Amino acid sequence: MKNKKVIIIDLDGTLIDSSEGIFASARYALEKTKLPPMADVQLRAFIGPPLVQSFMKYCGLDEQDALEAVAIYREHYAEKGVKMYKPYDGIVDVLQSLKNSGKRLFVATGKPEHFARQIVNEAFPNCFEQVFGLIDEGLKSGKTEIIARVLGAIKPLDHSNCVMIGDTGYDIIGARANAMSSIGAAYGFPESRHSFNLADAVAKTPSDFVKILL
């Protein structure tokens, strides 16, 4: 792992604890669409996968109704939820150590790209070369496709020099689909930690990234 030059990192559950904003926006969408309320333990399932998929799976909506629920969610998130986050303890120092060692850092997140850029610019200024996020709310826009966009923007590129860091199976599986290594962030919100057995390494704390990569 110490030879990896390009490090692609997930946002929610890996760089920041964004649960407060996500939960608040999800509750708002459930209320406005007159859906039954959900406990925090249930709302955790909304962290990671595409929101339209979560509204379909956990609320029983068809795709069109799920897209409408997502639009309501985004209204609340844009006004309030986007500000409700906190970086994980020690993660800023970790990013600086990686960058100072010559690593190239990128963000790949399932959060809409404009929200992700806003958060990254506020919380981690000058740490990342580029931020890539969700552009299309549709079901086909997953982490595998977002990672592929990152890799497509980096030239010249050798996939063996790249690693993806994330807290869910979507990150690990997305890395494998793009022929690159992965590290599971076990301190975040992994909705499918069983997929960590496919990861090349697992970090129990942000400081573990330094031990693994430097």
Phi, psi and omega in degrees: 000335186291347179268001182290130182260329182249122182242118180254128189233135174291162182259289182295124177084358179235309175264323184227152168269104184251014187300320183301313181290321180293315180297316182297318181289324178294318178298319178299315181294320179297318180294315183292331180265005178060038174266155180300143177294157180233144177286161180305320181298329177282323182292340177303334180293346179277354179264112178126289183284165175303138183300321180300323178294319181294318179295326177289315186287317188260347180242357176073025181271153170280175187298318182295315178294325178294320178296323177293321177295321178296319179299320177292317176304314183295327178301311180292319183296320182296325183275319188233312189300325183297337181270353187261080180206165172212136177296146177294147181304127175086352187291327179296316178297322178297314180298318179296320178297317179295315181294318180295337179275359178100004178287148175262125187249135178224155174251135172231112186224152175278359176283145176310139191300322183291325176292317181298317179296321179300313182293313182297319179295326179283313189271329186225058183299135175067016179267327188244144177288315181210157178239127179240132181216194182290134177246322181244127182288353185297167184295337185276356182266091182244182183296326179302317181291323180292317177300320179298324177295320178299309183298324179292338181270350183257117180220140353288157186221132171242114185302335180291345179266005186247151175217141177254134177243127179197168187257001179230169177297336178298323179290316183291314180293322178297322177295314180298320180295336179257018174058045179223164181284168181211155175230128177274134177262098189281357181267354187270227183241051185295111177280348180217063184298341179301335179287350178295342177291351175265351181282155179278339177200161178228132178255125178276337177218161177304325182297339179295336179297325178295317180295323183282320191259345182241000000 
